Amino acid sequence: MEILNKPLWNDLEKSIHEPARLALITRLCAEKDGLGFQDLKSECGLTDGNLSRHLKVLEEAGIIHLHKVGKGRRSHTCVKLTPDGREAFLRYLYSLEKVLHGALDALELDTAEFPAGLPLAAS
Amino acid sequence: MEILNKPLWNDLEKSIHEPARLALITRLCAEKDGLGFQDLKSECGLTDGNLSRHLKVLEEAGIIHLHKVGKGRRSHTCVKLTPDGREAFLRYLYSLEKVLHGALDALELDTAEFPAGLPLAAS
């Protein structure tokens, strides 16, 4: 069964796949000059601890780069997507789309109709 | 920014989102009568321990139902998607699609062109 090709779901890079990190990377995509720690925190609705933990995973994977901006009391941490991170995210989204289409095929749903409405049974 | 609407990525149900569980559920979607433990194991390329662990999470979330089939040495465990599990998976896929489209928008990529080829810079 092609949808179960192991590399298909194994391609979902775990450093990106976690929902909060998915939100962080998506937000950073649109900011070529990077975004401050406090802005990211409030926009993604994360606590200091959670944001720090997720940024550490992303930094170690080479997806983001952290640097200090300004001096003294006005200094703050700026978070920026790296070129490698952007490429990794594109690869991830490509894999994600294949997984999504594989699942819709398995459910025998019409892919083209899916975005228009969720065919759920009345609950 | 609409793509950062917190509920969007929070809607990615964690019991489903894990890549191996995504593969397991996708496989079970196509089997109305369920599938044996050994078949699932080999088709999804998982070890006994990993499969057991993931099935436990899915069973506790009400997504699958496990039952014994046959007696004595011929008995085996059969795994089946529950009606609630199928609905939860549809909701998950719907959220996943929104996340994917949000990310493509943030990257300013043409959604319609994305499946045709991954616009990566030459590396």
gemmi code that builds the backbone of each chain (N, CA, C; Angstrom):
import gemmi

chains = {
    "A": [
        ("MET", (0.850, -1.182, 0.000), (0.000, 0.000, 0.000), (0.895, 1.244, 0.000)),
        ("GLU", (0.789, 2.039, -1.014), (1.741, 3.137, -1.171), (1.685, 4.146, -0.038)),
        ("ILE", (0.456, 4.360, 0.496), (0.321, 5.339, 1.580), (1.070, 4.903, 2.836)),
        ("LEU", (1.430, 3.613, 2.890), (2.131, 3.151, 4.081), (3.628, 3.034, 3.892)),
        ("ASN", (4.061, 3.489, 2.751), (5.481, 3.545, 2.505), (6.131, 4.199, 3.735)),
        ("LYS", (6.975, 3.451, 4.403), (7.508, 3.943, 5.672), (8.136, 5.347, 5.580)),
        ("PRO", (8.934, 5.604, 4.523), (9.551, 6.930, 4.458), (8.538, 8.079, 4.415)),
        ("LEU", (7.312, 7.798, 3.984), (6.304, 8.860, 3.889), (6.079, 9.540, 5.235)),
        ("TRP", (5.711, 8.763, 6.238), (5.453, 9.411, 7.526), (6.731, 9.602, 8.330)),
        ("ASN", (7.769, 8.858, 7.986), (9.058, 9.081, 8.641), (9.696, 10.392, 8.190)),
        ("ASP", (9.208, 10.915, 7.062), (9.728, 12.178, 6.550), (9.219, 13.390, 7.322)),
        ("LEU", (8.252, 13.168, 8.198), (7.728, 14.285, 8.982), (8.723, 14.625, 10.085)),
        ("GLU", (9.623, 15.507, 9.759), (10.693, 15.920, 10.667), (10.142, 16.324, 12.045)),
        ("LYS", (10.566, 15.596, 13.083), (9.952, 15.786, 14.402), (10.235, 17.151, 15.045)),
        ("SER", (11.388, 17.739, 14.689), (11.667, 19.049, 15.286), (10.679, 20.093, 14.755)),
        ("ILE", (10.087, 19.826, 13.602), (9.116, 20.762, 13.013), (7.680, 20.355, 13.338)),
        ("HIS", (7.428, 19.036, 13.396), (6.067, 18.488, 13.446), (5.277, 18.865, 14.709)),
        ("GLU", (5.969, 19.128, 15.806), (5.275, 19.443, 17.063), (4.420, 20.706, 16.848)),
        ("PRO", (3.109, 20.672, 17.236), (2.205, 21.777, 16.904), (2.698, 23.185, 17.258)),
        ("ALA", (3.235, 23.384, 18.451), (3.672, 24.740, 18.828), (4.846, 25.181, 17.941)),
        ("ARG", (5.738, 24.233, 17.607), (6.883, 24.593, 16.754), (6.422, 24.887, 15.325)),
        ("LEU", (5.392, 24.175, 14.894), (4.782, 24.427, 13.589), (4.257, 25.863, 13.540)),
        ("ALA", (3.637, 26.296, 14.623), (3.111, 27.669, 14.701), (4.254, 28.681, 14.712)),
        ("LEU", (5.307, 28.392, 15.477), (6.452, 29.305, 15.572), (7.127, 29.482, 14.212)),
        ("ILE", (7.375, 28.369, 13.532), (8.059, 28.448, 12.236), (7.193, 29.177, 11.216)),
        ("THR", (5.891, 28.856, 11.214), (4.982, 29.532, 10.284), (5.032, 31.040, 10.506)),
        ("ARG", (5.030, 31.445, 11.789), (5.073, 32.878, 12.099), (6.381, 33.504, 11.619)),
        ("LEU", (7.495, 32.778, 11.797), (8.812, 33.322, 11.443), (9.020, 33.412, 9.920)),
        ("CYS", (8.317, 32.566, 9.180), (8.426, 32.580, 7.710), (8.155, 33.952, 7.122)),
        ("ALA", (7.222, 34.641, 7.759), (6.763, 35.922, 7.214), (7.610, 37.100, 7.702)),
        ("GLU", (8.656, 36.818, 8.503), (9.474, 37.886, 9.087), (10.928, 37.748, 8.680)),
        ("LYS", (11.291, 38.382, 7.575), (12.663, 38.240, 7.080), (13.719, 38.751, 8.059)),
        ("ASP", (13.353, 39.764, 8.865), (14.320, 40.316, 9.809), (14.228, 39.669, 11.188)),
        ("GLY", (13.400, 38.647, 11.300), (13.268, 37.970, 12.590), (12.229, 38.643, 13.470)),
        ("LEU", (11.988, 38.053, 14.607), (10.957, 38.548, 15.522), (11.474, 38.405, 16.949)),
        ("GLY", (11.090, 39.328, 17.803), (11.534, 39.297, 19.198), (10.873, 38.173, 19.983)),
        ("PHE", (11.589, 37.715, 21.017), (11.111, 36.648, 21.900), (9.723, 36.990, 22.464)),
        ("GLN", (9.555, 38.228, 22.963), (8.284, 38.619, 23.588), (7.126, 38.619, 22.593)),
        ("ASP", (7.399, 39.084, 21.366), (6.351, 39.092, 20.336), (5.923, 37.663, 19.996)),
        ("LEU", (6.922, 36.787, 19.797), (6.627, 35.388, 19.478), (5.811, 34.746, 20.585)),
        ("LYS", (6.223, 35.041, 21.816), (5.566, 34.464, 22.980), (4.093, 34.850, 23.018)),
        ("SER", (3.809, 36.138, 22.852), (2.410, 36.563, 22.952), (1.606, 36.116, 21.725)),
        ("GLU", (2.218, 36.176, 20.543), (1.462, 35.812, 19.339), (1.151, 34.324, 19.277)),
        ("CYS", (2.052, 33.495, 19.831), (1.807, 32.051, 19.788), (1.177, 31.535, 21.083)),
        ("GLY", (0.927, 32.454, 22.025), (0.249, 32.055, 23.261), (1.027, 31.042, 24.085)),
        ("LEU", (2.354, 31.216, 24.137), (3.189, 30.275, 24.902), (3.713, 30.937, 26.169)),
        ("THR", (4.076, 30.132, 27.143), (4.729, 30.659, 28.346), (6.214, 30.838, 28.043)),
        ("ASP", (6.920, 31.582, 28.907), (8.371, 31.751, 28.761), (9.069, 30.405, 28.642)),
        ("GLY", (8.709, 29.490, 29.564), (9.371, 28.181, 29.629), (9.134, 27.359, 28.379)),
        ("ASN", (7.879, 27.327, 27.940), (7.552, 26.565, 26.736), (8.247, 27.127, 25.504)),
        ("LEU", (8.212, 28.450, 25.372), (8.849, 29.062, 24.199), (10.347, 28.757, 24.196)),
        ("SER", (11.002, 28.905, 25.358), (12.445, 28.635, 25.446), (12.757, 27.194, 25.045)),
        ("ARG", (11.943, 26.270, 25.523), (12.164, 24.854, 25.250), (12.030, 24.567, 23.748)),
        ("HIS", (10.993, 25.124, 23.136), (10.785, 24.884, 21.707), (11.873, 25.561, 20.858)),
        ("LEU", (12.287, 26.773, 21.259), (13.325, 27.476, 20.487), (14.647, 26.720, 20.576)),
        ("LYS", (14.907, 26.082, 21.721), (16.143, 25.314, 21.890), (16.159, 24.138, 20.893)),
        ("VAL", (15.035, 23.437, 20.780), (14.946, 22.311, 19.831), (15.187, 22.817, 18.406)),
        ("LEU", (14.550, 23.930, 18.067), (14.662, 24.468, 16.706), (16.071, 24.991, 16.419)),
        ("GLU", (16.702, 25.577, 17.446), (18.069, 26.088, 17.259), (19.044, 24.919, 17.062)),
        ("GLU", (18.885, 23.876, 17.859), (19.778, 22.711, 17.754), (19.609, 22.000, 16.416)),
        ("ALA", (18.411, 22.101, 15.827), (18.169, 21.478, 14.519), (18.619, 22.399, 13.375)),
        ("GLY", (19.134, 23.582, 13.718), (19.613, 24.522, 12.695), (18.492, 25.241, 11.958)),
        ("ILE", (17.291, 25.191, 12.518), (16.132, 25.783, 11.839), (16.004, 27.284, 12.130)),
        ("ILE", (16.388, 27.667, 13.342), (16.364, 29.097, 13.687), (17.725, 29.522, 14.217)),
        ("HIS", (17.888, 30.847, 14.256), (19.102, 31.439, 14.801), (18.667, 32.492, 15.815)),
        ("LEU", (19.277, 32.442, 16.999), (18.949, 33.434, 18.033), (20.097, 34.420, 18.165)),
        ("HIS", (19.773, 35.709, 18.271), (20.841, 36.669, 18.556), (20.306, 37.837, 19.370)),
        ("LYS", (21.220, 38.445, 20.118), (20.853, 39.586, 20.970), (20.854, 40.850, 20.118)),
        ("VAL", (19.864, 41.692, 20.331), (19.784, 42.970, 19.633), (19.789, 44.062, 20.699)),
        ("GLY", (20.546, 45.139, 20.464), (20.585, 46.259, 21.413), (21.512, 45.989, 22.585)),
        ("LYS", (21.576, 46.960, 23.481), (22.478, 46.837, 24.635), (21.756, 47.160, 25.926)),
        ("GLY", (22.287, 46.630, 27.003), (21.775, 46.956, 28.333), (20.322, 46.593, 28.506)),
        ("ARG", (19.585, 47.518, 29.141), (18.182, 47.219, 29.448), (17.310, 47.147, 28.201)),
        ("ARG", (17.794, 47.748, 27.113), (16.988, 47.728, 25.892), (17.254, 46.496, 25.024)),
        ("SER", (18.179, 45.651, 25.441), (18.512, 44.482, 24.613), (17.385, 43.451, 24.660)),
        ("HIS", (17.228, 42.737, 23.565), (16.254, 41.638, 23.561), (16.723, 40.563, 22.594)),
        ("THR", (16.139, 39.378, 22.727), (16.524, 38.263, 21.867), (15.676, 38.283, 20.600)),
        ("CYS", (16.371, 38.191, 19.463), (15.674, 38.167, 18.182), (15.777, 36.748, 17.592)),
        ("VAL", (14.674, 36.250, 17.078), (14.606, 34.888, 16.537), (14.395, 34.963, 15.033)),
        ("LYS", (15.224, 34.257, 14.291), (15.153, 34.344, 12.829), (15.234, 32.951, 12.219)),
        ("LEU", (14.464, 32.719, 11.190), (14.524, 31.446, 10.467), (15.816, 31.431, 9.642)),
        ("THR", (16.556, 30.331, 9.651), (17.770, 30.239, 8.829), (17.380, 29.793, 7.408)),
        ("PRO", (18.261, 30.031, 6.407), (17.957, 29.523, 5.053), (17.741, 28.004, 5.067)),
        ("ASP", (18.566, 27.262, 5.825), (18.374, 25.806, 5.933), (17.020, 25.477, 6.571)),
        ("GLY", (16.631, 26.301, 7.533), (15.364, 26.080, 8.213), (14.190, 26.262, 7.261)),
        ("ARG", (14.301, 27.263, 6.414), (13.225, 27.500, 5.439), (13.120, 26.305, 4.479)),
        ("GLU", (14.268, 25.795, 4.032), (14.257, 24.626, 3.135), (13.684, 23.398, 3.827)),
        ("ALA", (14.079, 23.201, 5.088), (13.577, 22.047, 5.847), (12.062, 22.151, 6.022)),
        ("PHE", (11.590, 23.384, 6.221), (10.153, 23.585, 6.406), (9.408, 23.285, 5.099)),
        ("LEU", (9.967, 23.706, 3.975), (9.346, 23.400, 2.680), (9.286, 21.896, 2.456)),
        ("ARG", (10.382, 21.201, 2.784), (10.390, 19.732, 2.644), (9.330, 19.106, 3.549)),
        ("TYR", (9.241, 19.636, 4.776), (8.255, 19.124, 5.719), (6.839, 19.301, 5.169)),
        ("LEU", (6.543, 20.503, 4.649), (5.190, 20.777, 4.140), (4.860, 19.877, 2.953)),
        ("TYR", (5.879, 19.584, 2.156), (5.695, 18.697, 1.010), (5.326, 17.284, 1.497)),
        ("SER", (6.039, 16.803, 2.529), (5.729, 15.490, 3.118), (4.345, 15.489, 3.751)),
        ("LEU", (4.039, 16.591, 4.423), (2.747, 16.705, 5.102), (1.615, 16.609, 4.086)),
        ("GLU", (1.805, 17.253, 2.956), (0.767, 17.221, 1.936), (0.578, 15.797, 1.406)),
        ("LYS", (1.679, 15.059, 1.254), (1.576, 13.666, 0.787), (0.826, 12.818, 1.817)),
        ("VAL", (1.123, 13.033, 3.097), (0.441, 12.293, 4.169), (-1.056, 12.597, 4.146)),
        ("LEU", (-1.379, 13.879, 3.989), (-2.785, 14.306, 3.952), (-3.517, 13.657, 2.780)),
        ("HIS", (-2.911, 13.706, 1.606), (-3.556, 13.100, 0.428), (-3.682, 11.588, 0.576)),
        ("GLY", (-2.657, 10.942, 1.171), (-2.715, 9.499, 1.406), (-3.883, 9.143, 2.315)),
        ("ALA", (-4.103, 9.959, 3.346), (-5.189, 9.704, 4.296), (-6.546, 9.910, 3.623)),
        ("LEU", (-6.653, 10.962, 2.817), (-7.931, 11.213, 2.133), (-8.231, 10.095, 1.141)),
        ("ASP", (-7.189, 9.574, 0.497), (-7.369, 8.429, -0.408), (-7.875, 7.214, 0.369)),
        ("ALA", (-7.247, 6.954, 1.529), (-7.631, 5.791, 2.339), (-9.083, 5.902, 2.807)),
        ("LEU", (-9.514, 7.133, 3.037), (-10.889, 7.372, 3.480), (-11.848, 7.435, 2.296)),
        ("GLU", (-11.269, 7.315, 1.102), (-12.044, 7.407, -0.139), (-12.850, 8.697, -0.205)),
        ("LEU", (-12.192, 9.792, 0.181), (-12.829, 11.103, 0.086), (-12.294, 11.804, -1.143)),
        ("ASP", (-13.130, 12.661, -1.704), (-12.704, 13.414, -2.866), (-11.835, 14.582, -2.391)),
        ("THR", (-10.568, 14.511, -2.730), (-9.613, 15.513, -2.261), (-10.060, 16.931, -2.611)),
        ("ALA", (-10.594, 17.093, -3.808), (-10.969, 18.430, -4.259), (-12.128, 18.992, -3.442)),
        ("GLU", (-12.981, 18.099, -2.945), (-14.145, 18.578, -2.198), (-13.850, 18.801, -0.725)),
        ("PHE", (-12.776, 18.195, -0.248), (-12.499, 18.208, 1.189), (-12.420, 19.612, 1.803)),
        ("PRO", (-11.710, 20.548, 1.146), (-11.584, 21.858, 1.790), (-12.931, 22.569, 1.931)),
        ("ALA", (-13.902, 22.217, 1.087), (-15.187, 22.921, 1.095), (-16.035, 22.564, 2.310)),
        ("GLY", (-15.867, 21.401, 2.834), (-16.677, 21.027, 3.999), (-16.269, 19.673, 4.527)),
        ("LEU", (-16.338, 19.544, 5.825), (-15.925, 18.301, 6.463), (-17.099, 17.317, 6.471)),
        ("PRO", (-16.951, 16.188, 5.778), (-18.073, 15.256, 5.658), (-18.269, 14.402, 6.907)),
        ("LEU", (-18.549, 15.075, 8.017), (-18.760, 14.337, 9.271), (-20.214, 13.906, 9.407)),
        ("ALA", (-20.408, 12.781, 10.043), (-21.778, 12.364, 10.363), (-22.305, 13.332, 11.416)),
        ("ALA", (-23.604, 13.615, 11.375), (-24.193, 14.501, 12.388), (-24.005, 13.855, 13.753)),
        ("SER", (-23.540, 14.641, 14.719), (-23.287, 14.041, 16.034), (-24.254, 14.600, 17.067)),
    ],
    "B": [
        ("MET", (-2.757, 38.049, 12.917), (-2.434, 37.156, 11.802), (-3.275, 35.890, 11.935)),
        ("GLU", (-4.120, 35.654, 10.998), (-5.081, 34.566, 11.129), (-4.408, 33.200, 11.267)),
        ("ILE", (-3.270, 33.020, 10.575), (-2.598, 31.723, 10.637), (-2.096, 31.409, 12.043)),
        ("LEU", (-2.017, 32.450, 12.882), (-1.511, 32.202, 14.222), (-2.606, 32.060, 15.253)),
        ("ASN", (-3.822, 32.094, 14.778), (-4.949, 31.838, 15.647), (-4.619, 30.601, 16.489)),
        ("LYS", (-4.516, 30.761, 17.772), (-4.052, 29.677, 18.630), (-4.817, 28.360, 18.409)),
        ("PRO", (-6.163, 28.422, 18.317), (-6.894, 27.154, 18.141), (-6.490, 26.385, 16.891)),
        ("LEU", (-5.949, 27.064, 15.890), (-5.581, 26.391, 14.643), (-4.603, 25.251, 14.880)),
        ("TRP", (-3.467, 25.536, 15.482), (-2.495, 24.456, 15.692), (-2.800, 23.668, 16.952)),
        ("ASN", (-3.585, 24.274, 17.865), (-4.004, 23.512, 19.039), (-5.017, 22.431, 18.678)),
        ("ASP", (-5.644, 22.591, 17.508), (-6.623, 21.605, 17.054), (-5.970, 20.316, 16.546)),
        ("LEU", (-4.650, 20.319, 16.409), (-3.969, 19.108, 15.943), (-3.902, 18.103, 17.093)),
        ("GLU", (-4.903, 17.283, 17.189), (-5.045, 16.295, 18.266), (-3.767, 15.451, 18.401)),
        ("LYS", (-3.149, 15.532, 19.584), (-1.827, 14.915, 19.761), (-1.832, 13.390, 19.688)),
        ("SER", (-2.969, 12.779, 20.079), (-3.001, 11.315, 20.005), (-2.958, 10.851, 18.544)),
        ("ILE", (-3.345, 11.722, 17.626), (-3.330, 11.375, 16.192), (-2.071, 11.895, 15.508)),
        ("HIS", (-1.582, 13.067, 15.953), (-0.531, 13.801, 15.231), (0.819, 13.078, 15.145)),
        ("GLU", (1.113, 12.220, 16.103), (2.416, 11.523, 16.122), (2.548, 10.700, 14.826)),
        ("PRO", (3.688, 10.835, 14.098), (3.808, 10.209, 12.768), (3.452, 8.717, 12.686)),
        ("ALA", (3.915, 7.901, 13.620), (3.602, 6.464, 13.545), (2.100, 6.220, 13.723)),
        ("ARG", (1.482, 7.009, 14.618), (0.040, 6.841, 14.836), (-0.757, 7.324, 13.627)),
        ("LEU", (-0.240, 8.348, 12.969), (-0.841, 8.833, 11.725), (-0.841, 7.707, 10.683)),
        ("ALA", (0.259, 6.987, 10.599), (0.366, 5.861, 9.657), (-0.603, 4.739, 10.049)),
        ("LEU", (-0.669, 4.424, 11.336), (-1.547, 3.349, 11.806), (-3.015, 3.658, 11.502)),
        ("ILE", (-3.428, 4.875, 11.816), (-4.838, 5.247, 11.604), (-5.160, 5.251, 10.114)),
        ("THR", (-4.249, 5.791, 9.315), (-4.466, 5.819, 7.862), (-4.657, 4.398, 7.340)),
        ("ARG", (-3.826, 3.479, 7.846), (-3.933, 2.086, 7.408), (-5.272, 1.471, 7.827)),
        ("LEU", (-5.710, 1.786, 9.045), (-6.950, 1.202, 9.571), (-8.205, 1.766, 8.897)),
        ("CYS", (-8.102, 2.980, 8.357), (-9.240, 3.605, 7.660), (-9.766, 2.715, 6.534)),
        ("ALA", (-8.844, 2.025, 5.889), (-9.210, 1.248, 4.702), (-9.671, -0.169, 5.057)),
        ("GLU", (-9.707, -0.511, 6.364), (-10.058, -1.876, 6.795), (-11.283, -1.875, 7.697)),
        ("LYS", (-12.446, -2.017, 7.105), (-13.678, -1.938, 7.908), (-13.767, -3.036, 8.965)),
        ("ASP", (-13.175, -4.211, 8.670), (-13.233, -5.321, 9.625), (-12.032, -5.345, 10.571)),
        ("GLY", (-11.207, -4.351, 10.488), (-10.035, -4.300, 11.352), (-8.855, -5.064, 10.768)),
        ("LEU", (-7.741, -4.990, 11.457), (-6.509, -5.611, 10.979), (-5.780, -6.232, 12.172)),
        ("GLY", (-5.105, -7.349, 11.928), (-4.378, -8.023, 12.998), (-3.132, -7.256, 13.419)),
        ("PHE", (-2.764, -7.474, 14.677), (-1.579, -6.836, 15.269), (-0.332, -7.087, 14.415)),
        ("GLN", (-0.135, -8.344, 13.996), (1.074, -8.696, 13.242), (1.109, -8.008, 11.874)),
        ("ASP", (-0.070, -7.933, 11.208), (-0.122, -7.251, 9.918), (0.216, -5.771, 10.059)),
        ("LEU", (-0.401, -5.145, 11.071), (-0.136, -3.718, 11.314), (1.347, -3.481, 11.591)),
        ("LYS", (1.898, -4.372, 12.386), (3.300, -4.253, 12.783), (4.216, -4.278, 11.568)),
        ("SER", (4.004, -5.284, 10.709), (4.901, -5.400, 9.557), (4.635, -4.306, 8.523)),
        ("GLU", (3.364, -3.972, 8.308), (3.067, -2.957, 7.292), (3.544, -1.561, 7.682)),
        ("CYS", (3.528, -1.276, 8.997), (3.963, 0.051, 9.439), (5.424, 0.057, 9.904)),
        ("GLY", (6.075, -1.093, 9.812), (7.500, -1.155, 10.151), (7.805, -0.810, 11.596)),
        ("LEU", (6.940, -1.257, 12.512), (7.148, -0.951, 13.926), (7.585, -2.202, 14.685)),
        ("THR", (8.207, -2.001, 15.831), (8.541, -3.128, 16.702), (7.306, -3.468, 17.545)),
        ("ASP", (7.311, -4.660, 18.172), (6.223, -5.044, 19.072), (5.974, -3.966, 20.131)),
        ("GLY", (7.071, -3.516, 20.754), (6.960, -2.546, 21.846), (6.377, -1.215, 21.383)),
        ("ASN", (6.895, -0.736, 20.245), (6.400, 0.536, 19.719), (4.934, 0.461, 19.326)),
        ("LEU", (4.574, -0.635, 18.637), (3.179, -0.776, 18.216), (2.259, -0.822, 19.439)),
        ("SER", (2.634, -1.606, 20.452), (1.815, -1.703, 21.672), (1.622, -0.337, 22.323)),
        ("ARG", (2.713, 0.400, 22.390), (2.670, 1.720, 23.033), (1.714, 2.655, 22.281)),
        ("HIS", (1.842, 2.675, 20.941), (0.983, 3.571, 20.150), (-0.482, 3.124, 20.196)),
        ("LEU", (-0.712, 1.808, 20.179), (-2.095, 1.319, 20.219), (-2.753, 1.653, 21.563)),
        ("LYS", (-1.958, 1.638, 22.622), (-2.477, 1.984, 23.952), (-2.966, 3.444, 23.967)),
        ("VAL", (-2.152, 4.341, 23.400), (-2.546, 5.765, 23.333), (-3.838, 5.922, 22.536)),
        ("LEU", (-3.907, 5.225, 21.402), (-5.083, 5.342, 20.530), (-6.329, 4.732, 21.177)),
        ("GLU", (-6.131, 3.629, 21.907), (-7.272, 2.984, 22.567), (-7.803, 3.882, 23.698)),
        ("GLU", (-6.879, 4.465, 24.462), (-7.292, 5.347, 25.564), (-8.006, 6.596, 25.058)),
        ("ALA", (-7.669, 7.003, 23.835), (-8.330, 8.181, 23.247), (-9.641, 7.793, 22.563)),
        ("GLY", (-9.984, 6.508, 22.598), (-11.239, 6.048, 21.981), (-11.189, 5.980, 20.463)),
        ("ILE", (-10.003, 6.032, 19.914), (-9.859, 6.059, 18.450), (-9.880, 4.653, 17.848)),
        ("ILE", (-9.335, 3.697, 18.580), (-9.369, 2.303, 18.116), (-9.971, 1.401, 19.195)),
        ("HIS", (-10.333, 0.209, 18.757), (-10.866, -0.797, 19.661), (-10.062, -2.079, 19.414)),
        ("LEU", (-9.589, -2.710, 20.483), (-8.824, -3.957, 20.359), (-9.692, -5.126, 20.821)),
        ("HIS", (-9.695, -6.217, 20.082), (-10.389, -7.405, 20.585), (-9.693, -8.675, 20.112)),
        ("LYS", (-9.894, -9.732, 20.895), (-9.287, -11.024, 20.576), (-10.168, -11.743, 19.567)),
        ("VAL", (-9.529, -12.353, 18.582), (-10.257, -13.142, 17.586), (-9.718, -14.569, 17.661)),
        ("GLY", (-10.621, -15.577, 17.628), (-10.194, -16.983, 17.661), (-9.888, -17.447, 19.076)),
        ("LYS", (-9.504, -18.725, 19.172), (-9.225, -19.296, 20.493), (-7.872, -20.012, 20.507)),
        ("GLY", (-7.329, -20.141, 21.688), (-6.099, -20.913, 21.880), (-4.936, -20.362, 21.055)),
        ("ARG", (-4.199, -21.298, 20.445), (-2.992, -20.890, 19.720), (-3.301, -20.098, 18.459)),
        ("ARG", (-4.533, -20.226, 17.971), (-4.904, -19.491, 16.755), (-5.455, -18.091, 17.042)),
        ("SER", (-5.578, -17.730, 18.310), (-6.146, -16.418, 18.638), (-5.143, -15.306, 18.283)),
        ("HIS", (-5.689, -14.181, 17.919), (-4.829, -13.019, 17.689), (-5.608, -11.744, 17.993)),
        ("THR", (-4.875, -10.636, 18.162), (-5.500, -9.355, 18.479), (-5.874, -8.637, 17.194)),
        ("CYS", (-7.125, -8.179, 17.136), (-7.591, -7.441, 15.972), (-7.785, -5.972, 16.368)),
        ("VAL", (-7.327, -5.085, 15.510), (-7.379, -3.647, 15.783), (-8.339, -2.997, 14.798)),
        ("LYS", (-9.263, -2.229, 15.321), (-10.290, -1.626, 14.473), (-10.486, -0.158, 14.826)),
        ("LEU", (-10.692, 0.673, 13.822), (-10.988, 2.083, 14.047), (-12.430, 2.192, 14.553)),
        ("THR", (-12.679, 2.985, 15.589), (-14.053, 3.179, 16.077), (-14.730, 4.274, 15.239)),
        ("PRO", (-16.075, 4.325, 15.249), (-16.758, 5.431, 14.543), (-16.278, 6.800, 15.063)),
        ("ASP", (-16.119, 6.932, 16.392), (-15.615, 8.195, 16.956), (-14.196, 8.476, 16.460)),
        ("GLY", (-13.404, 7.414, 16.323), (-12.029, 7.560, 15.849), (-11.987, 8.078, 14.428)),
        ("ARG", (-12.888, 7.565, 13.597), (-12.943, 8.023, 12.202), (-13.314, 9.513, 12.156)),
        ("GLU", (-14.282, 9.904, 12.976), (-14.683, 11.322, 13.013), (-13.544, 12.204, 13.513)),
        ("ALA", (-12.848, 11.728, 14.551), (-11.728, 12.504, 15.096), (-10.626, 12.647, 14.046)),
        ("PHE", (-10.427, 11.592, 13.258), (-9.390, 11.637, 12.221), (-9.778, 12.632, 11.123)),
        ("LEU", (-11.057, 12.652, 10.748), (-11.520, 13.619, 9.754), (-11.313, 15.052, 10.257)),
        ("ARG", (-11.659, 15.270, 11.540), (-11.467, 16.612, 12.113), (-9.985, 16.981, 12.108)),
        ("TYR", (-9.141, 15.991, 12.454), (-7.697, 16.218, 12.458), (-7.196, 16.604, 11.064)),
        ("LEU", (-7.642, 15.859, 10.046), (-7.187, 16.124, 8.683), (-7.637, 17.512, 8.213)),
        ("TYR", (-8.816, 17.902, 8.666), (-9.344, 19.224, 8.320), (-8.441, 20.307, 8.927)),
        ("SER", (-8.069, 20.124, 10.210), (-7.166, 21.072, 10.876), (-5.801, 21.084, 10.203)),
        ("LEU", (-5.340, 19.891, 9.842), (-4.023, 19.765, 9.213), (-3.988, 20.540, 7.899)),
        ("GLU", (-5.080, 20.440, 7.160), (-5.129, 21.151, 5.889), (-5.083, 22.663, 6.100)),
        ("LYS", (-5.771, 23.138, 7.151), (-5.750, 24.573, 7.448), (-4.334, 25.022, 7.823)),
        ("VAL", (-3.651, 24.184, 8.597), (-2.278, 24.493, 9.004), (-1.371, 24.554, 7.770)),
        ("LEU", (-1.536, 23.585, 6.887), (-0.730, 23.528, 5.660), (-0.965, 24.768, 4.797)),
        ("HIS", (-2.213, 25.130, 4.603), (-2.515, 26.300, 3.784), (-2.012, 27.588, 4.443)),
        ("GLY", (-2.127, 27.661, 5.770), (-1.618, 28.821, 6.503), (-0.124, 28.976, 6.296)),
        ("ALA", (0.600, 27.853, 6.320), (2.055, 27.893, 6.149), (2.421, 28.293, 4.720)),
        ("LEU", (1.696, 27.766, 3.755), (1.982, 28.115, 2.355), (1.695, 29.594, 2.110)),
        ("ASP", (0.651, 30.119, 2.758), (0.348, 31.550, 2.648), (1.494, 32.371, 3.238)),
        ("ALA", (1.983, 31.952, 4.412), (3.062, 32.684, 5.083), (4.328, 32.688, 4.232)),
        ("LEU", (4.531, 31.603, 3.489), (5.708, 31.485, 2.621), (5.466, 32.170, 1.272)),
        ("GLU", (4.245, 32.683, 1.114), (3.835, 33.321, -0.144), (4.036, 32.408, -1.340)),
        ("LEU", (3.677, 31.128, -1.144), (3.750, 30.159, -2.235), (2.358, 29.994, -2.820)),
        ("ASP", (2.321, 29.689, -4.089), (1.047, 29.444, -4.747), (0.581, 28.037, -4.373)),
        ("THR", (-0.463, 27.979, -3.596), (-0.969, 26.695, -3.096), (-1.240, 25.710, -4.231)),
        ("ALA", (-1.792, 26.212, -5.325), (-2.159, 25.324, -6.431), (-0.927, 24.714, -7.085)),
        ("GLU", (0.176, 25.437, -7.051), (1.389, 24.939, -7.716), (2.218, 24.039, -6.828)),
        ("PHE", (1.982, 24.112, -5.525), (2.836, 23.408, -4.574), (2.946, 21.894, -4.818)),
        ("PRO", (1.828, 21.210, -5.070), (1.955, 19.764, -5.230), (2.792, 19.364, -6.452)),
        ("ALA", (2.870, 20.265, -7.422), (3.573, 19.921, -8.670), (5.080, 19.883, -8.492)),
        ("GLY", (5.582, 20.608, -7.568), (7.040, 20.615, -7.392), (7.432, 21.474, -6.232)),
        ("LEU", (8.436, 21.054, -5.533), (8.878, 21.756, -4.351), (9.855, 22.860, -4.748)),
        ("PRO", (9.476, 24.141, -4.507), (10.311, 25.241, -4.954), (11.521, 25.505, -4.055)),
        ("LEU", (12.388, 24.515, -3.992), (13.595, 24.654, -3.167), (14.708, 25.330, -3.940)),
        ("ALA", (15.492, 26.076, -3.217), (16.694, 26.649, -3.838), (17.647, 25.489, -4.115)),
        ("ALA", (18.410, 25.587, -5.186), (19.395, 24.548, -5.483), (20.382, 24.484, -4.334)),
        ("SER", (20.663, 23.280, -3.860), (21.587, 23.185, -2.707), (22.866, 22.487, -3.124)),
    ],
}
model = gemmi.Model(1)
for chain_id, residues in chains.items():
    chain = gemmi.Chain(chain_id)
    for i, (resn, *xyz) in enumerate(residues, 1):
        res = gemmi.Residue()
        res.name, res.seqid = resn, gemmi.SeqId(i, " ")
        for name, pos in zip(("N", "CA", "C"), xyz):
            atom = gemmi.Atom()
            atom.name, atom.element = name, gemmi.Element(name[0])
            atom.pos, atom.b_iso = gemmi.Position(*pos), 0.0
            res.add_atom(atom)
        chain.add_residue(res)
    model.add_chain(chain)
structure = gemmi.Structure()
structure.add_model(model)
structure.setup_entities()
